[in-house]
Amino acid sequence: MAESLRDQLLKSGIVKQVQQERVREPRRPPPPGKADARPGRAKGGAKASKGPVPGPRSREEIDLAKAYAIRAQAEVRERRLAEQEAAEQARRRRERKLQLQQLLDGRALNKADADQVRNFEYGGKIRRVHVDAAQLAALNAGELGVVQMGGRYLLVSRQVAEQVRAIDPQPLALLVEPGAAAGVADDGVPDDLMW
C-alpha cells in the first residue's frame, strides 16, 4: 500500500522521529491584568481583520512545512554545488586549451604541398592527415605525432606530442610507440597501406 508523505519523510531522514514524539505543552494564558501584546490583536483577544479567522495549524502541518523547506534548501544547495563544479571544470578546460594553443603555436609541421595521406582512428572514426614521404616514415616510426586542435590535425614532433599528453591526453590523436612492430599497427594493418 502507498505510504503517506509523512512516512516517506521519516524514512528519508528529513523529519526526525523525535519531532513527532514531543509532547505538546499546553499554552499558558497570559497572567491576569496583562493585555495581549502581540501585534494585530484588538482588545478582547480577537484579530482586527475583516476576513474569516483560520484555525490553528496542527503540529503535523508545521512539521511537514519544515520538512518541505529543508528539502527545498537541500535541493538548492545541491544545484549550487553542481553549478560550481561545472564552472570549475569549464575553467580547467579553458586553461588546458589555452596552454595547448600556446604550446602548438608555430610548432605544426604540416606542409601545404603534402601528397600522401596517413589514415588513423580517432574518436571512433577514421581520420586523415596529409604528409610527405619523409613525414610518413617519421610518423610510422614514432618520431612525429598528430594532435587535434581547432578542428584540424596538426603534425608535431614527438617531444611536443608528449607535452600535449602531459597537459591533456584527449587531443593527442596519434603517437606511434617506437618499439611497435615495424610498419604494423595494433590491428594488424600495415601503417603505410594506401586506402
Buried (B, 14 or more C-beta within 10 A) or exposed (E): EEEEEBEEBBEEEBBEEEBEEEEEEEEEEEEEEEEEEEEEEEEEEEEEEEEEEEEEEEEEEEBBEBBBEEBEEEEEEEEEEEEEEEEEEEEEEEEBBEBBEEBBEEBBBBEEEBEEEBBBEBEEEEBEBBBEEEBBBBBBBBBBBBBBBEEEBBBBBBEBBEBBBEBBEEBBBBBBEEEBEEEBBEEEEEBEEEE
